[in-house]
């Protein structure tokens, strides 16, 4: 995994985790990235609720 250090100017701690099907995924303990993921997950949740509401209205 190549990290764009110019964009993320933080110290990363990369951990390799083996998944069930033996693929290696890299994870990070970086707080900024975690917060960004939480915001992104929230955005996806809101969008999916919004589209679900549109489907109901039609």
C-alpha positions, 0 to 999 in steps of 0.5 A, a space after each residue: 500500500 502506497 501512502 501519499 505522505 504529501 496529502 496525509 502528513 501524519 505518522 502511520 503505524 501499518 499493521 498487516 492483517 490476514 483475512 479469512 481467505 488469506 489476503 493481506 490487508 493493511 490497516 492503520 491506527 491513524 486517528 485522522 484516517 479513522 475519523 475520516 472513515 467514520 464521516 464517510 460511513 455516515 455519509 454513505 448511511 445518510 445517502 442510502 436512507 435518502 435513496 430508500 426514502 425516494 424509492 418509497 415516495 415513488 
